[in-house]
Amino acid sequence: MIDIGDDDGSDAERKMRFLYALRSRGVTDTRVLTAMERIDRGLFVRGHFASRAYEDMPLPIACGQTISQPSVVGLMTQALEVQPRDTVLEIGTGSGYQAAILSQLCRRVYTVDRHRKLVAEAQAIFRDLGLVNITAFTADGSHGAPEQAPFDRIIVTAAAEDPPGPLLAQLKLGGIMVLPVGQSDTVQSLIKVRRGEKGFDYEELRPVRFVPLVEGIAQD
């Protein structure tokens, strides 16, 4: 477990405002809030937008991708209902922020991205923070991670038209998957999928907007 610094008043005030914004937007799970307090979003936002890291808004990162707004990260994590002994698969490493938060809540995180540059940058941050329960690798996320399957929880941070079949197949009985579903050029819906004895139950949570889930490995 790690803590972000709060030795001076500005850091403490910033942290308080950050958590208040999360609560006001519906993130109420104590474990999720604690994880988001420990993981400093500022470490995952670089360059021109670094000064806006603690605002509740999505921000551009490398490779034409984005880091999701903190409240959406919190709401997705909360919907996932992560338990301490769970193994979690994340599709779309991006900046690594979501995986870092998940690492505080579960036993093991596997995170995959099609952009090698993003995976390498995220791995460096994970090492710096001592997050040894995250395994990040480059692959086509639409196929999941069959070598490590099945998973207790799956989270997808890019939008598909429908929940990908390979990901549904890699979800354990009783497992939960949270993902955005919809056309890439329209408002999408955040969906919670629970695998039961008789199949999959779907719950629509809220409208969202994510980058599209793209097949293949990027040439960058």
C-alpha positions as CSV (number, residue, x, y, z in Angstrom):
1,M,0.0,0.0,0.0
2,I,1.2,3.5,-0.8
3,D,0.3,7.0,0.3
4,I,0.5,10.3,-1.7
5,G,2.2,13.0,0.2
6,D,0.2,15.4,2.3
7,D,2.9,17.1,4.4
8,D,1.8,20.6,3.5
9,G,-1.6,22.2,3.6
10,S,-2.0,22.5,-0.1
11,D,-1.7,18.7,-0.6
12,A,-4.1,18.0,2.2
13,E,-6.6,20.5,0.8
14,R,-6.2,19.1,-2.7
15,K,-6.9,15.6,-1.4
16,M,-9.9,16.7,0.5
17,R,-11.4,18.5,-2.6
18,F,-10.6,15.4,-4.8
19,L,-12.4,13.0,-2.4
20,Y,-15.4,15.4,-2.0
21,A,-15.8,15.6,-5.8
22,L,-15.8,11.8,-5.9
23,R,-18.4,11.5,-3.2
24,S,-20.6,14.2,-4.7
25,R,-20.7,12.2,-8.0
26,G,-21.8,8.9,-6.4
27,V,-18.5,7.2,-5.4
28,T,-19.4,6.1,-1.8
29,D,-17.6,2.8,-1.3
30,T,-15.1,3.3,1.4
31,R,-12.5,0.8,0.0
32,V,-12.7,2.5,-3.4
33,L,-12.3,6.0,-1.9
34,T,-9.4,4.8,0.2
35,A,-7.7,3.3,-2.9
36,M,-8.2,6.6,-4.9
37,E,-6.8,8.6,-2.0
38,R,-3.6,6.4,-2.0
39,I,-3.0,6.6,-5.7
40,D,-2.0,10.0,-6.9
41,R,-3.6,10.7,-10.3
42,G,-0.9,13.4,-10.9
43,L,1.7,10.7,-11.5
44,F,-0.3,9.5,-14.5
45,V,-0.8,12.8,-16.2
46,R,2.1,14.4,-18.0
47,G,3.0,17.4,-20.1
48,H,0.6,20.3,-20.9
49,F,-2.3,18.8,-18.9
50,A,-0.4,17.9,-15.7
51,S,-1.7,21.0,-13.9
52,R,-5.3,19.6,-14.4
53,A,-4.7,16.2,-13.0
54,Y,-6.9,16.7,-10.0
55,E,-9.9,18.0,-11.9
56,D,-12.8,15.7,-12.5
57,M,-12.4,15.5,-16.3
58,P,-10.8,13.1,-18.8
59,L,-7.5,14.2,-20.2
60,P,-5.4,13.4,-23.3
61,I,-2.5,11.0,-22.9
62,A,-0.1,9.5,-25.5
63,C,-1.2,7.5,-28.5
64,G,-4.4,9.4,-29.0
65,Q,-5.9,7.9,-25.8
66,T,-7.3,9.4,-22.6
67,I,-7.2,9.0,-18.9
68,S,-10.8,8.8,-17.7
69,Q,-12.2,11.4,-15.3
70,P,-11.8,10.3,-11.7
71,S,-15.5,10.0,-10.9
72,V,-16.0,7.6,-13.8
73,V,-13.0,5.5,-12.6
74,G,-14.5,5.5,-9.1
75,L,-18.0,4.5,-10.3
76,M,-16.7,1.7,-12.6
77,T,-14.5,0.4,-9.8
78,Q,-17.4,0.6,-7.3
79,A,-19.6,-1.3,-9.8
80,L,-17.0,-4.0,-10.1
81,E,-17.4,-5.0,-6.4
82,V,-13.8,-6.1,-6.2
83,Q,-12.9,-8.5,-3.4
84,P,-9.5,-8.8,-1.7
85,R,-8.8,-12.3,-3.2
86,D,-10.0,-11.5,-6.7
87,T,-8.0,-11.7,-9.9
88,V,-9.0,-8.8,-12.2
89,L,-8.4,-8.3,-15.9
90,E,-8.4,-4.8,-17.3
91,I,-8.7,-4.2,-21.1
92,G,-7.1,-0.8,-21.9
93,T,-4.1,0.0,-19.7
94,G,-3.9,3.6,-20.9
95,S,-2.1,5.7,-18.3
96,G,-2.1,2.8,-15.8
97,Y,-4.3,4.8,-13.3
98,Q,-7.2,2.4,-13.2
99,A,-4.9,-0.6,-12.8
100,A,-3.1,1.1,-9.9
101,I,-6.4,1.7,-8.1
102,L,-7.5,-1.9,-8.7
103,S,-4.1,-3.1,-7.3
104,Q,-5.1,-1.7,-3.9
105,L,-8.4,-3.8,-3.8
106,C,-7.6,-7.2,-5.2
107,R,-4.9,-10.0,-5.2
108,R,-3.8,-9.7,-8.8
109,V,-4.4,-7.3,-11.8
110,Y,-3.7,-8.3,-15.4
111,T,-3.9,-5.2,-17.7
112,V,-3.5,-5.3,-21.4
113,D,-3.2,-2.5,-24.0
114,R,-2.6,-2.5,-27.8
115,H,-0.1,0.4,-27.5
116,R,3.4,-0.7,-26.5
117,K,4.4,2.8,-25.5
118,L,1.5,3.1,-23.0
119,V,2.3,-0.3,-21.5
120,A,6.0,0.6,-21.0
121,E,5.2,3.9,-19.4
122,A,2.6,2.3,-17.1
123,Q,5.0,-0.4,-16.1
124,A,7.6,2.2,-15.1
125,I,5.1,3.9,-12.8
126,F,4.0,0.6,-11.3
127,R,7.7,-0.2,-10.5
128,D,8.2,3.3,-9.0
129,L,5.2,2.8,-6.7
130,G,6.1,-0.8,-5.8
131,L,2.8,-2.2,-7.2
132,V,4.1,-5.7,-7.6
133,N,0.6,-7.3,-8.0
134,I,0.1,-5.8,-11.5
135,T,1.1,-7.6,-14.7
136,A,0.9,-5.3,-17.8
137,F,1.5,-6.5,-21.3
138,T,0.8,-5.6,-25.0
139,A,-1.9,-7.6,-26.8
140,D,-5.2,-7.4,-28.6
141,G,-7.5,-6.7,-25.7
142,S,-10.6,-7.8,-27.6
143,H,-9.3,-11.4,-27.1
144,G,-8.8,-11.0,-23.4
145,A,-6.0,-12.9,-21.7
146,P,-6.9,-16.6,-22.2
147,E,-3.6,-17.8,-20.6
148,Q,-4.6,-16.2,-17.3
149,A,-8.3,-16.9,-17.4
150,P,-10.8,-17.2,-15.8
151,F,-11.2,-13.9,-14.0
152,D,-13.3,-12.9,-11.0
153,R,-13.7,-9.4,-12.4
154,I,-13.1,-7.8,-15.9
155,I,-13.1,-4.1,-16.6
156,V,-13.0,-2.6,-20.1
157,T,-12.0,1.0,-20.6
158,A,-12.8,1.2,-24.3
159,A,-16.3,0.9,-25.9
160,A,-17.4,-2.0,-28.0
161,E,-20.7,-2.3,-29.8
162,D,-21.5,-5.4,-27.7
163,P,-19.7,-7.2,-24.8
164,P,-16.9,-9.2,-26.6
165,G,-17.6,-12.9,-26.6
166,P,-14.0,-13.9,-25.6
167,L,-14.3,-11.7,-22.5
168,L,-17.6,-13.1,-21.5
169,A,-16.1,-16.6,-21.8
170,Q,-13.2,-15.7,-19.5
171,L,-15.5,-14.5,-16.7
172,K,-15.9,-16.9,-13.8
173,L,-19.3,-18.1,-12.6
174,G,-20.4,-15.3,-10.2
175,G,-18.0,-12.9,-11.8
176,I,-18.7,-9.3,-12.8
177,M,-17.6,-7.3,-15.9
178,V,-18.1,-3.6,-16.3
179,L,-17.7,-1.9,-19.7
180,P,-19.0,0.8,-21.9
181,V,-21.1,-0.4,-24.8
182,G,-22.2,1.6,-27.9
183,Q,-21.2,3.2,-31.1
184,S,-18.0,5.2,-30.8
185,D,-19.5,8.4,-32.2
186,T,-22.5,8.5,-29.9
187,V,-23.1,8.5,-26.2
188,Q,-22.4,5.0,-24.8
189,S,-23.9,3.1,-21.8
190,L,-21.9,1.8,-18.9
191,I,-23.0,-1.8,-18.5
192,K,-22.5,-4.2,-15.6
193,V,-22.6,-7.9,-16.5
194,R,-22.9,-10.6,-13.9
195,R,-22.3,-14.3,-14.9
196,G,-24.8,-16.6,-13.2
197,E,-25.8,-20.3,-13.4
198,K,-28.3,-19.6,-16.2
199,G,-26.3,-17.1,-18.2
200,F,-25.5,-13.4,-18.1
201,D,-27.4,-10.6,-16.4
202,Y,-27.0,-7.1,-17.8
203,E,-27.6,-3.8,-15.9
204,E,-27.3,-0.4,-17.5
205,L,-25.6,2.0,-15.1
206,R,-25.2,5.4,-16.8
207,P,-24.2,7.2,-20.0
208,V,-20.5,7.5,-20.7
209,R,-18.1,8.3,-23.5
210,F,-15.0,6.2,-24.1
211,V,-12.5,5.7,-27.0
212,P,-13.5,2.7,-29.1
213,L,-12.2,-0.8,-28.5
214,V,-9.9,-1.5,-31.5
215,E,-8.7,-4.9,-32.5
216,G,-5.1,-5.7,-33.2
217,I,-1.8,-4.3,-31.8
218,A,-0.9,-0.7,-32.7
219,Q,2.2,0.0,-34.8
220,D,3.7,2.6,-32.5
